């Protein structure tokens, strides 16, 4: 065995290509999954904090534009899952190399771990208010631990358990969200006309707001294959038509994500205008609590469902697969989900709740170059053609230089740094620069040294079979 391959493990039961029998998510189920993912209170918080710097009209338009872009990118990247049945953690080996893959994997996992802890705190906060109302007893930290444990267990049970929960949570969340909006407007004598007649005070640009709104789910753009690999396509195994393969994911991403984001941006923005408070639990106590204690409990229960449905899909499942990819033969998906959840609680991200827009800006800046590299690699260079066997072969074609692809690293660094010079439009600059650098570096440098048949048309030189290392 080549000693340079020693210690690398590329296969494991939870990261192999999904089988047809494992693709059980229907088109409607995928829509419900994305409603459950997108209905979360970080949107509420961000919209509330963007006012009064921006007008309500600008905030809504920023939400619409930002999330339409994200939905398009989700569908583009989701093709990797529908076509090949592989996860993000496996595909990114083609871009960054067998060891280099851990660089974008960690960059992707950190925001999810952060948001899991933050949103668990919000759900536990709501539970604590309910407990105080009913019993007079309060213990927020205990509820954070218990609520976190429930979500971790749900996720560890796998994609089917996650999808079943979304079927329960998604309709309930949408209905209660509408009730919240009506109640807040009634309590503060507001109408949609009066709300959208307000102007902004300045200090924040429309570009900044758009990037903030994109920051919610730009993380999921990378991990789109993690979900589409389980989506029923109703096409033949040899189907190559892009639209036939991806129309179900397109409708799920577009209507599930954009629709839910618009609703909760509206609710959060209305709350910010009416109360000046970004914390949705405090807003509910102040507004809905005056209407009816029972209705307040229902709305607080909604917050718990909203955090739960988002966390299990968006913040535990993707980094769970990423952790598995580090040690695929030693860690199962359940183990990866548990590790993710424990870290997310230990870092106590709720201490940074006053800086949500800034945090989302940083997330967009760090992840946008990876999106650009993936688009350039999968669509522009490989033309949607992947050598699956080589993705799982130690010393295969994606080994590059010491198992790291220099082209990806070189493209990533200046693209990410560009955000410092164009902060309000950092997503666009990072995306464009990463594509502009990665494409020529791969085609005219890396591919001349490390043969990539999908790009150059040249065949790989036959080599002795190398088995995976335990």
C-alpha positions as CSV (number, residue, x, y, z in Angstrom):
1,X,0.0,0.0,0.0
2,X,1.2,3.6,-0.7
3,X,2.2,4.9,2.6
4,X,0.9,8.3,1.7
5,X,-2.6,6.9,1.8
6,X,-2.3,5.6,5.2
7,X,-4.8,6.8,7.7
8,X,-7.3,8.0,5.2
9,X,-10.7,6.4,5.3
10,X,-13.2,7.3,2.6
11,X,-16.1,4.8,3.0
12,X,-18.7,4.1,5.6
13,X,-22.3,3.0,5.5
14,X,-23.7,6.5,6.2
15,X,-21.8,8.2,3.4
16,X,-22.1,5.8,0.5
17,X,-24.4,6.8,-2.5
18,X,-28.1,6.4,-1.6
19,X,-29.9,3.4,-3.1
20,X,-33.2,3.8,-5.0
21,X,-34.9,2.1,-2.0
22,X,-33.7,4.8,0.3
23,X,-35.2,7.6,-1.8
24,X,-38.5,7.9,0.1
25,X,-39.1,11.7,0.2
26,X,-42.0,12.7,-2.1
27,X,-42.3,16.1,-3.7
28,X,-44.9,17.1,-1.2
29,X,-42.8,15.7,1.6
30,X,-39.8,17.7,0.4
31,X,-41.9,20.9,0.4
32,X,-43.0,20.2,4.0
33,X,-39.4,19.5,4.9
34,X,-38.3,22.9,3.6
35,X,-41.2,24.7,5.3
36,X,-40.1,23.1,8.5
37,X,-36.4,24.1,7.8
38,X,-37.2,27.7,6.9
39,X,-39.6,28.5,9.7
40,X,-37.3,29.7,12.4
41,X,-36.8,32.6,14.6
42,X,-33.4,33.8,13.4
43,X,-35.4,35.3,10.5
44,X,-37.7,37.0,13.0
45,X,-34.8,38.4,15.0
46,X,-32.9,39.6,11.9
47,X,-35.9,41.4,10.4
48,X,-36.6,43.1,13.8
49,X,-33.0,44.2,14.1
50,X,-32.9,45.7,10.6
51,X,-35.7,48.1,11.5
52,X,-35.6,51.2,11.8
53,X,-32.4,51.4,9.7
54,X,-34.3,50.1,6.7
55,X,-38.0,50.6,5.8
56,X,-40.3,47.6,6.0
57,X,-40.6,47.6,2.2
58,X,-36.9,47.4,1.8
59,X,-36.6,44.6,4.4
60,X,-39.3,42.5,2.6
61,X,-37.7,43.1,-0.8
62,X,-34.2,42.1,0.6
63,X,-35.8,38.9,1.9
64,X,-37.4,38.1,-1.4
65,X,-34.3,38.8,-3.5
66,X,-31.9,37.1,-1.2
67,X,-33.9,33.9,-0.8
68,X,-34.8,33.6,-4.5
69,X,-31.0,33.6,-5.1
70,X,-30.5,31.0,-2.4
71,X,-33.4,28.8,-3.7
72,X,-31.8,28.8,-7.1
73,X,-28.4,27.8,-5.7
74,X,-30.1,25.1,-3.6
75,X,-31.6,23.6,-6.7
76,X,-28.3,23.8,-8.6
77,X,-26.3,22.1,-5.9
78,X,-29.1,19.7,-5.1
79,X,-28.5,18.1,-8.5
80,X,-25.5,16.4,-7.0
81,X,-27.7,14.5,-4.7
82,X,-30.5,13.7,-7.1
83,X,-28.1,12.6,-9.8
84,X,-25.5,10.7,-7.8
85,X,-27.0,10.1,-4.3
86,X,-24.0,11.5,-2.5
87,X,-23.7,14.0,0.4
88,X,-21.9,17.4,0.4
89,X,-19.1,15.9,2.5
90,X,-18.3,13.3,-0.2
91,X,-18.7,15.5,-3.3
92,X,-16.4,18.2,-1.9
93,X,-13.5,15.8,-2.2
94,X,-13.6,16.4,-5.9
95,X,-13.0,20.1,-5.3
96,X,-10.6,20.1,-2.3
97,X,-9.0,16.7,-2.3
98,X,-9.4,13.7,0.1
99,X,-8.0,15.6,3.1
100,X,-8.6,19.1,1.8
101,X,-12.3,18.3,2.0
102,X,-12.2,18.8,5.7
103,X,-11.4,22.5,5.3
104,X,-14.8,23.5,3.7
105,X,-16.5,20.8,5.8
106,X,-15.5,22.5,9.1
107,X,-16.3,26.0,7.7
108,X,-19.8,24.7,6.9
109,X,-20.3,22.8,10.2
110,X,-19.4,25.8,12.5
111,X,-22.5,28.0,11.6
112,X,-24.8,25.0,12.0
113,X,-23.4,24.1,15.4
114,X,-23.8,27.8,16.5
115,X,-27.4,28.0,15.3
116,X,-28.3,24.7,16.9
117,X,-27.3,26.1,20.3
118,X,-28.8,29.5,19.7
119,X,-32.2,28.1,18.5
120,X,-32.3,25.5,21.3
121,X,-31.9,28.4,23.7
122,X,-34.9,30.2,22.1
123,X,-37.1,27.1,22.3
124,X,-36.1,26.5,25.9
125,X,-36.7,30.1,26.7
126,X,-40.3,29.7,25.5
127,X,-40.7,26.4,27.4
128,X,-39.4,28.2,30.5
129,X,-42.1,30.9,30.2
130,X,-44.8,28.3,29.8
131,X,-43.5,26.4,32.9
132,X,-43.5,29.7,34.9
133,X,-47.0,30.4,33.9
134,X,-48.3,27.0,34.8
135,X,-46.2,26.1,37.9
136,X,-44.3,29.2,39.0
137,X,-41.0,27.3,38.6
138,X,-38.2,28.4,36.4
139,X,-35.0,26.6,35.3
140,X,-33.8,27.7,31.9
141,X,-30.5,25.8,31.8
142,X,-32.2,22.5,32.6
143,X,-34.7,23.1,29.8
144,X,-31.9,23.9,27.4
145,X,-30.3,20.6,28.1
146,X,-33.6,18.6,27.9
147,X,-34.8,20.3,24.7
148,X,-31.4,19.9,23.1
149,X,-31.4,16.2,24.0
150,X,-34.8,15.7,22.4
151,X,-33.8,17.2,19.1
152,X,-30.5,15.3,19.1
153,X,-32.4,12.0,19.6
154,X,-34.9,12.9,16.8
155,X,-32.1,13.6,14.4
156,X,-30.1,10.6,15.3
157,X,-33.0,8.4,14.3
158,X,-32.4,9.4,10.7
159,X,-34.0,11.2,7.7
160,X,-37.3,9.4,7.9
161,X,-37.8,10.5,11.5
162,X,-36.9,14.0,10.6
163,X,-39.4,14.1,7.6
164,X,-42.2,12.7,9.8
165,X,-41.7,15.4,12.4
166,X,-41.8,18.1,9.6
167,X,-45.2,16.8,8.5
168,X,-46.5,17.4,12.0
169,X,-44.7,20.7,12.6
170,X,-44.9,22.6,9.3
171,X,-48.7,23.2,9.0
172,X,-48.9,24.0,12.8
173,X,-46.1,26.5,12.5
174,X,-47.6,28.3,9.5
175,X,-51.1,28.6,11.1
176,X,-49.8,29.9,14.5
177,X,-47.4,32.3,12.7
178,X,-50.4,33.9,10.9
179,X,-52.2,34.1,14.3
180,X,-49.2,35.9,15.8
181,X,-49.1,38.4,13.0
182,X,-52.8,39.3,13.3
183,X,-52.6,39.5,17.1
184,X,-49.6,41.8,17.1
185,X,-51.2,44.2,14.5
186,X,-54.4,44.2,16.4
187,X,-52.7,45.0,19.8
188,X,-50.8,47.9,18.3
189,X,-53.6,49.2,16.0
190,X,-51.5,48.5,12.9
191,X,-52.5,47.8,9.3
192,X,-50.3,46.6,6.4
193,X,-50.8,50.0,4.8
194,X,-49.6,51.9,7.8
195,X,-46.7,49.4,8.3
196,X,-45.4,49.7,4.7
197,X,-45.8,53.5,4.7
198,X,-42.9,53.8,7.2
199,X,-39.5,54.9,6.0
200,X,-36.0,53.9,7.2
201,X,-33.6,56.1,9.1
202,X,-30.5,54.9,7.2
203,X,-27.2,53.4,8.4
204,X,-27.7,50.0,6.7
205,X,-27.8,49.5,2.9
206,X,-30.2,47.3,0.9
207,X,-27.2,45.2,-0.1
208,X,-26.3,44.5,3.5
209,X,-29.9,43.4,4.3
210,X,-30.0,41.2,1.2
211,X,-26.7,39.5,2.3
212,X,-28.1,39.1,5.8
213,X,-31.2,37.4,4.5
214,X,-29.1,35.1,2.4
215,X,-27.0,34.3,5.4
216,X,-29.8,32.3,6.9
217,X,-29.7,29.5,4.4
218,X,-26.6,30.0,2.3
219,X,-25.3,27.3,4.6
220,X,-27.9,24.9,3.2
221,X,-26.8,25.6,-0.4
222,X,-23.7,23.6,0.3
223,X,-25.7,20.8,1.9
224,X,-28.5,20.6,-0.6
225,X,-27.3,17.1,-1.7
226,X,-27.7,15.8,1.8
227,X,-31.5,16.1,1.3
228,X,-32.0,15.6,-2.4
229,X,-30.1,12.2,-2.2
230,X,-33.2,10.9,-0.5
231,X,-35.7,12.6,-2.9
232,X,-37.9,10.5,-5.2
233,X,-37.4,11.7,-8.7
234,X,-39.8,9.4,-10.7
235,X,-37.2,9.2,-13.4
236,X,-35.2,6.4,-14.9
237,X,-31.8,5.7,-13.3
238,X,-30.1,6.9,-16.5
239,X,-32.0,10.2,-16.8
240,X,-29.7,13.2,-17.6
241,X,-32.3,15.9,-18.2
242,X,-31.6,18.5,-15.5
243,X,-35.2,19.8,-15.2
244,X,-36.7,16.3,-15.0
245,X,-34.3,15.4,-12.2
246,X,-34.6,18.6,-10.2
247,X,-38.2,20.0,-10.7
248,X,-39.3,18.5,-7.4
249,X,-36.4,20.1,-5.5
250,X,-37.0,23.4,-7.3
251,X,-40.6,23.7,-6.2
252,X,-39.7,22.6,-2.6
253,X,-36.8,25.0,-2.3
254,X,-38.6,27.9,-4.0
255,X,-42.0,27.7,-2.3
256,X,-41.0,26.2,1.0
257,X,-38.0,28.5,1.6
258,X,-39.1,31.7,0.0
259,X,-42.7,31.6,1.3
260,X,-41.7,30.8,4.9
261,X,-39.0,33.4,4.9
262,X,-41.3,36.1,3.7
263,X,-43.9,35.2,6.4
264,X,-41.5,35.3,9.2
265,X,-39.7,38.3,8.0
266,X,-43.1,40.1,8.0
267,X,-43.8,38.9,11.6
268,X,-40.4,39.9,12.9
269,X,-40.4,43.2,11.1
270,X,-43.9,44.0,12.5
271,X,-42.8,43.1,16.0
272,X,-39.7,45.3,15.7
273,X,-41.8,48.2,14.5
274,X,-44.5,47.7,17.2
275,X,-42.3,46.9,20.2
276,X,-38.7,47.8,19.4
277,X,-37.8,44.3,20.8
278,X,-36.1,41.6,18.7
279,X,-36.7,38.8,21.2
280,X,-39.9,37.0,19.9
281,X,-40.7,35.4,23.3
282,X,-40.7,38.8,25.0
283,X,-42.8,40.2,22.2
284,X,-45.4,37.4,22.6
285,X,-45.6,37.9,26.4
286,X,-46.1,41.6,25.8
287,X,-48.7,41.3,23.0
288,X,-50.4,37.9,22.8
289,X,-50.3,37.6,26.6
290,X,-52.6,40.6,26.9
291,X,-55.1,38.9,24.6
292,X,-55.2,35.4,26.2
293,X,-52.9,33.4,28.4
294,X,-54.1,30.3,26.5
295,X,-53.2,31.8,23.2
296,X,-49.8,32.8,24.6
297,X,-49.1,29.2,25.6
298,X,-50.1,28.1,22.1
299,X,-47.8,30.7,20.5
300,X,-44.9,29.7,22.8
301,X,-45.4,26.1,21.9
302,X,-45.2,27.3,18.2
303,X,-41.7,28.7,19.0
304,X,-40.7,25.3,20.4
305,X,-41.9,23.5,17.2
306,X,-40.2,26.1,15.0
307,X,-36.8,25.7,16.6
308,X,-37.2,21.9,16.7
309,X,-38.1,21.6,13.0
310,X,-35.3,23.8,11.8
311,X,-32.6,22.4,14.1
312,X,-33.0,18.8,13.2
313,X,-32.9,19.4,9.5
314,X,-30.7,22.4,9.0
315,X,-28.4,22.4,12.1
316,X,-27.9,18.8,13.1
317,X,-28.1,16.7,10.0
318,X,-25.6,18.5,7.8
319,X,-22.7,18.7,10.4
320,X,-23.6,15.2,11.4
321,X,-22.6,13.9,8.0
322,X,-19.5,16.1,8.1
323,X,-18.4,14.6,11.3
324,X,-19.0,11.1,9.9
325,X,-16.8,12.0,6.9
326,X,-13.8,12.6,9.3
327,X,-14.0,9.0,10.6
328,X,-16.5,7.2,8.4
329,X,-15.7,3.7,9.7
330,X,-15.7,4.7,13.3
331,X,-18.6,7.2,13.7
332,X,-22.2,6.6,12.6
333,X,-24.6,9.4,11.6
334,X,-26.2,9.1,15.0
335,X,-22.8,9.7,16.6
336,X,-22.1,12.7,14.4
337,X,-25.5,14.2,15.3
338,X,-24.9,13.7,19.0
339,X,-21.4,15.3,18.8
340,X,-22.8,18.3,16.9
341,X,-25.5,18.8,19.4
342,X,-23.3,18.6,22.5
343,X,-20.8,21.1,21.0
344,X,-23.6,23.5,20.1
345,X,-24.8,23.6,23.7
346,X,-21.4,23.8,25.3
347,X,-20.4,27.0,23.4
348,X,-23.5,28.8,24.6
349,X,-24.1,30.9,21.5
350,X,-27.2,32.6,23.0
351,X,-24.7,35.1,24.6
352,X,-24.3,36.7,21.2
353,X,-28.0,37.3,20.4
354,X,-27.5,41.1,19.9
355,X,-25.3,40.6,16.9
356,X,-27.4,38.3,14.6
357,X,-27.1,40.4,11.4
358,X,-23.4,40.7,11.8
359,X,-23.0,37.0,12.4
360,X,-25.0,36.2,9.3
361,X,-22.8,38.6,7.3
362,X,-19.7,36.7,8.4
363,X,-21.3,33.3,7.6
364,X,-22.2,34.5,4.1
365,X,-18.6,35.7,3.5
366,X,-17.0,32.4,4.6
367,X,-19.4,30.2,2.7
368,X,-19.9,32.1,-0.6
369,X,-16.4,31.1,-2.0
370,X,-17.2,27.4,-1.4
371,X,-20.5,27.8,-3.4
372,X,-18.5,29.4,-6.2
373,X,-15.9,26.7,-6.2
374,X,-18.7,24.0,-6.3
375,X,-20.5,25.7,-9.2
376,X,-17.3,26.1,-11.2
377,X,-16.2,22.5,-10.5
378,X,-19.5,20.7,-11.0
379,X,-21.2,22.7,-13.8
380,X,-18.4,24.6,-15.7
381,X,-15.6,22.1,-15.5
382,X,-17.1,18.6,-15.0
383,X,-20.3,19.3,-16.8
384,X,-22.2,17.3,-14.1
385,X,-20.1,14.2,-14.7
386,X,-18.5,12.6,-11.6
387,X,-16.4,9.5,-11.2
388,X,-18.1,8.0,-8.1
389,X,-15.7,5.2,-7.6
390,X,-12.8,7.6,-7.5
391,X,-14.5,9.6,-4.8
392,X,-14.2,6.6,-2.5
393,X,-10.7,5.4,-3.6
394,X,-7.6,6.2,-1.6
395,X,-4.9,7.6,-4.0
396,X,-7.6,8.2,-6.6
397,X,-7.9,11.0,-9.1
398,X,-8.9,13.5,-6.4
399,X,-5.7,13.1,-4.4
400,X,-4.0,16.2,-5.9
401,X,-1.0,17.6,-3.9
402,X,-0.7,15.7,-0.6
403,X,-4.5,15.0,-0.8
404,X,-5.3,18.8,-1.0
405,X,-6.3,20.7,-4.1
406,X,-4.2,23.9,-4.3
407,X,-6.6,25.4,-6.8
408,X,-9.5,25.4,-4.3
409,X,-7.4,26.8,-1.5
410,X,-5.9,29.5,-3.6
411,X,-9.4,30.5,-5.0
412,X,-11.0,30.5,-1.5
413,X,-8.6,32.8,0.3
414,X,-8.9,36.0,-1.9
415,X,-12.6,35.4,-2.5
416,X,-13.3,35.4,1.2
417,X,-11.0,38.4,1.9
418,X,-12.9,40.4,-0.8
419,X,-15.8,40.7,1.6
420,X,-13.7,43.1,3.7
421,X,-13.5,45.5,0.7
422,X,-17.2,45.0,-0.5
423,X,-19.0,44.2,2.8
424,X,-22.5,45.0,1.5
425,X,-22.1,42.9,-1.6
426,X,-19.6,40.4,-0.2
427,X,-21.6,37.4,-1.3
428,X,-21.5,38.5,-5.0
429,X,-17.8,39.4,-4.9
430,X,-16.8,36.2,-3.1
431,X,-18.8,34.1,-5.5
432,X,-17.5,35.7,-8.7
433,X,-13.9,35.8,-7.6
434,X,-13.9,32.1,-6.5
435,X,-15.3,31.0,-9.8
436,X,-12.9,33.3,-11.8
437,X,-9.9,31.9,-9.9
438,X,-10.9,28.2,-9.6
439,X,-11.8,27.6,-13.2
440,X,-8.5,28.6,-14.9
441,X,-6.4,27.2,-12.0
442,X,-8.1,23.8,-12.4
443,X,-8.2,23.7,-16.2
444,X,-4.8,25.0,-17.1
445,X,-2.7,24.0,-14.1
446,X,-4.1,21.2,-11.8
447,X,-5.7,19.1,-14.6
448,X,-2.3,19.0,-16.4
449,X,-0.7,17.4,-13.4
450,X,-3.5,15.4,-11.9
451,X,-5.7,13.9,-14.7
452,X,-9.4,14.6,-14.4
453,X,-11.1,12.7,-17.3
454,X,-14.4,14.5,-16.8
455,X,-12.6,17.8,-17.5
456,X,-9.8,16.9,-19.9
457,X,-11.2,13.9,-21.7
458,X,-8.0,12.0,-21.0
459,X,-8.2,8.6,-19.4
460,X,-6.7,7.9,-16.0
461,X,-3.5,5.8,-16.0
462,X,-4.4,2.3,-14.6
463,X,-3.0,1.8,-11.2
464,X,-3.0,-1.0,-8.6
465,X,-6.1,-1.3,-6.6
466,X,-5.8,0.4,-3.3
467,X,-8.2,-0.6,-0.5
468,X,-9.6,1.8,2.0
469,X,-7.8,2.0,5.3
470,X,-9.6,1.3,8.5
